[in-house]
């Protein structure tokens, strides 16, 4: 019996550009889990924070607000990396649109970190809820609106590419996610003072991050291998 080990193809080459594209898409898989794990860890440890009444963004005005700000910034950087990955992978104008829209979502996370929301729902403890919206609170809401709409639009663009590539399940997931993200954010903004509004906002956040992870993983698998 022969014990020889098959040798690799002598003419195999490594395409660095393809490897970079896959690496960038990989950050899109990690961004959501990172954001949610760091955010939920704070939510469980910060006194007075109630997941049923408070959105994660309120952690910005709590005693460890700098952690949530850093969480948003790092997550935003991962989203920007994924945006570049989609821009490199998707053909023509579809790639540009996906990259720009996901890039806007990433930038909106920076804006949310820079402009904290107003205290509400009894958080932070010992403080008073804002009677009127501050400039920072309004800009935080604007950043959120831009982010959620951009993410939903990106899901539609990427979903169209999945459909053209024969990935029907991924396409349907993208379209459903886009609808949930927009409706969840609008419902959450309109009912921000009641638990139902917070639940809708949570739904939009979780579905948005889940879609980005699923879409990035699917695109990663579809991207050409760097080994030629």
DOLUMTOR-642098 format. One line per field, with one value per residue (C-alpha): residue in one letter; x, y, z. Coordinates in nm, 4 decimals, padded with zeros to 6 digits. Last residue first. Layout:
! DOLUMTOR-642098
type = A|...
px = X|...
py = Y|...
pz = Z|...
***
This chain:
! DOLUMTOR-642098
type = X|X|X|X|X|X|X|X|X|X|X|X|X|X|X|X|X|X|X|X|X|X|X|X|X|X|X|X|X|X|X|X|X|X|X|X|X|X|X|X|X|X|X|X|X|X|X|X|X|X|X|X|X|X|X|X|X|X|X|X|X|X|X|X|X|X|X|X|X|X|X|X|X|X|X|X|X|X|X|X|X|X|X|X|X|X|X|X|X|X|X|X|X|X|X|X|X|X|X|X|X|X|X|X|X|X|X|X|X|X|X|X|X|X|X|X|X|X|X|X|X|X|X|X|X|X|X|X|X|X|X|X|X|X|X|X|X|X|X|X|X|X|X|X|X|X|X|X|X|X|X|X|X|X|X|X|X|X|X|X|X|X|X|X|X|X|X|X|X|X|X|X|X|X|X|X|X|X|X|X|X|X|X|X|X|X|X|X|X|X|X|X|X|X|X|X|X|X|X|X|X|X|X|X|X|X|X|X|X|X|X|X|X|X|X|X|X|X|X|X|X|X|X|X|X|X|X|X
px = -00.6811|-00.6858|-00.8667|-01.1990|-01.4733|-01.7351|-02.0537|-01.9613|-01.8748|-02.1965|-02.3995|-02.2079|-02.2499|-02.6221|-02.6755|-02.4764|-02.6349|-02.9810|-02.9244|-02.8042|-03.1147|-03.3472|-03.2040|-03.2269|-03.5734|-03.7120|-03.5583|-03.7315|-04.0603|-04.0129|-03.9342|-04.2534|-04.4601|-04.3077|-04.4437|-04.2653|-04.1115|-04.4452|-04.3972|-04.0219|-04.0624|-04.3356|-04.1237|-03.8176|-04.0042|-04.1788|-03.8495|-03.6505|-03.9363|-03.9837|-03.6132|-03.5869|-03.8698|-03.6955|-03.3583|-03.5014|-03.6813|-03.3540|-03.1594|-03.4171|-03.4223|-03.0464|-03.0637|-02.7973|-03.0580|-03.2500|-02.9377|-02.8644|-03.2141|-03.1764|-02.8554|-03.0442|-03.3435|-03.1238|-02.9268|-03.2523|-03.3358|-02.9891|-03.0162|-03.3600|-03.2361|-02.9234|-03.0813|-03.3561|-03.1082|-02.8863|-03.1924|-03.2980|-02.9500|-02.9579|-03.2847|-03.1451|-02.8288|-03.0317|-03.2426|-03.5946|-03.8330|-03.9335|-03.6243|-03.6750|-03.5232|-03.2157|-03.1802|-03.1516|-03.0366|-03.2937|-03.6432|-03.8133|-03.6205|-03.2845|-03.2180|-03.0263|-02.6483|-02.4984|-02.1485|-02.2362|-02.5479|-02.3455|-02.0822|-02.3611|-02.4995|-02.1615|-02.2001|-02.5528|-02.4371|-02.1648|-02.4268|-02.6126|-02.2990|-02.1636|-02.4949|-02.5458|-02.1926|-02.2264|-02.5620|-02.4136|-02.1722|-02.1348|-02.1550|-01.8295|-01.6213|-01.9106|-02.0224|-01.6772|-01.6593|-01.9868|-01.8592|-01.5613|-01.7932|-02.0106|-01.7074|-01.6137|-01.9673|-01.9518|-01.6330|-01.7931|-02.1187|-01.9433|-01.7119|-02.0160|-02.1692|-01.8537|-01.8325|-02.1822|-02.0762|-02.2654|-02.5669|-02.6345|-02.5005|-02.6832|-02.9970|-02.8995|-02.9755|-03.3481|-03.5166|-03.8483|-03.8387|-03.4587|-03.4580|-03.1485|-03.1553|-02.8109|-02.5815|-02.4853|-02.7539|-02.7836|-02.4051|-02.3753|-02.6649|-02.4810|-02.1517|-02.3258|-02.5523|-02.2767|-02.0387|-02.3112|-02.4086|-02.0602|-01.9172|-02.0835|-02.0243|-01.6581|-01.6365|-01.7381|-01.4134|-01.2077|-01.3797|-01.3070|-00.9450|-00.8944|-01.0365|-00.7918|-00.4985|-00.5495|-00.3283|-00.1864|-00.1963|00.0391|00.2127|-00.1178|-00.0678|00.1067|-00.0774|00.0814|00.2630|00.1952|00.1361|00.0000
py = 02.9654|02.9951|03.3160|03.1332|03.3275|03.4929|03.2893|03.1592|03.5079|03.6418|03.3931|03.4776|03.8504|03.8103|03.6007|03.8364|04.1507|03.9975|03.9071|04.2602|04.4123|04.1537|04.2233|04.6010|04.6082|04.3668|04.5671|04.8767|04.6903|04.5708|04.9251|05.0468|04.7737|04.8591|05.2177|05.5537|05.4904|05.4194|05.6270|05.5660|05.1931|05.1644|05.3459|05.1380|04.8077|04.8945|04.9828|04.6853|04.4387|04.5368|04.5109|04.1772|04.0327|04.1396|04.0019|03.6684|03.6335|03.6901|03.4494|03.1779|03.2415|03.2260|03.1929|03.4541|03.7026|03.6560|03.7056|04.0267|04.1555|04.0687|04.2713|04.5775|04.5155|04.4509|04.7674|04.9645|04.8226|04.9116|05.2647|05.3133|05.1857|05.3991|05.7209|05.6914|05.6102|05.9047|06.1306|06.0016|06.0663|06.4115|06.4833|06.3685|06.5740|06.8832|06.8238|06.6843|06.8342|06.7242|06.5054|06.2313|06.3068|06.1476|05.9287|05.6134|05.6689|05.5823|05.6430|05.5764|05.8545|06.0309|06.2041|06.0191|06.0392|06.2246|06.0960|05.7288|05.7576|05.9449|05.6703|05.4150|05.6280|05.5981|05.2195|05.2472|05.4971|05.2513|04.9810|05.2082|05.3151|04.9614|04.8150|05.0937|05.0624|04.6853|04.7146|04.9730|04.7250|04.3731|04.2692|04.1481|04.4632|04.6757|04.3905|04.3749|04.7521|04.7482|04.4623|04.6756|04.9689|04.7410|04.6314|04.9959|05.0691|04.7826|04.9318|05.2760|05.1494|04.9374|05.2270|05.4436|05.1602|05.1377|05.5162|05.5204|05.3247|05.5360|05.5641|05.8165|05.5922|05.2944|05.4597|05.3325|04.9784|05.0562|05.0667|04.9375|04.5573|04.5438|04.7302|04.9291|05.0479|04.9218|04.8393|04.4707|04.2985|04.5783|04.6013|04.2350|04.2836|04.5605|04.3745|04.0590|04.2514|04.4551|04.1621|03.9316|04.1972|04.2870|03.9345|03.8232|04.1610|04.1351|03.8194|04.0171|04.2140|03.8940|03.7471|04.0598|04.0680|03.7052|03.7798|04.0671|03.8563|03.5950|03.2993|03.0787|02.7066|02.5983|02.3262|02.1677|02.0394|01.7073|01.3889|01.2130|00.8889|00.5974|00.3392|00.0000
pz = -00.7982|-00.4201|-00.3207|-00.3422|-00.5173|-00.2916|-00.2536|00.0913|00.2122|00.0556|00.2573|00.5754|00.5142|00.4454|00.7589|00.9828|00.8367|00.8679|01.2322|01.3091|01.1567|01.3115|01.6574|01.6249|01.4678|01.7265|02.0110|01.8737|01.8625|02.2216|02.3365|02.1706|02.3362|02.6750|02.6609|02.6283|02.2870|02.1207|01.8043|01.7856|01.8460|01.5863|01.3286|01.4175|01.4080|01.0830|00.9129|01.0432|00.9963|00.6315|00.5495|00.7324|00.5221|00.2015|00.3120|00.4281|00.0952|-00.0921|00.1296|00.0658|-00.3090|-00.3594|-00.7394|-00.8120|-00.9325|-00.6078|-00.3956|-00.5856|-00.5202|-00.1534|-00.1449|-00.2662|-00.0390|00.2653|00.1868|00.1895|00.5336|00.6626|00.5237|00.6809|01.0176|01.0165|00.8944|01.1568|01.4311|01.3428|01.3414|01.6843|01.8235|01.6655|01.8451|02.1798|02.1349|02.0511|02.3597|02.3540|02.6046|02.9538|02.9874|03.2432|03.5808|03.7321|04.0372|03.8313|03.4718|03.3567|03.4918|03.1591|02.9915|02.9876|02.6539|02.3853|02.3418|02.0421|01.9594|02.0030|01.7858|01.5250|01.5141|01.4715|01.1884|01.0146|00.9992|00.8636|00.6042|00.4997|00.4612|00.2207|00.0346|-00.0046|-00.1132|-00.3676|-00.5081|-00.5372|-00.7116|-00.9471|-01.0960|-00.9578|-00.5923|-00.4398|-00.3897|-00.2656|-00.0414|00.1175|00.1543|00.3426|00.5584|00.6638|00.7342|00.9478|01.1489|01.2066|01.3229|01.5714|01.7135|01.7402|01.8901|02.1521|02.2349|02.3051|02.5083|02.7180|02.7565|02.9045|03.2078|03.4646|03.2343|02.9576|02.6800|02.8311|02.6982|02.3505|02.4659|02.4713|02.8105|02.9423|02.9160|02.9276|03.2584|03.3556|03.7171|03.8120|03.5157|03.5164|03.3108|03.0556|03.0333|02.9381|02.6969|02.5135|02.4874|02.3643|02.1264|01.9642|01.9225|01.7887|01.5344|01.4098|01.3744|01.0504|00.8890|00.9846|00.7734|00.4670|00.4928|00.5145|00.2106|00.0069|00.1252|00.0196|-00.3248|-00.3665|-00.2474|-00.5191|-00.4287|-00.7017|-00.7738|-01.0562|-00.8570|-00.7583|-00.4079|-00.3605|-00.2806|00.0169|-00.0557|00.1779|-00.0964|00.0000
***
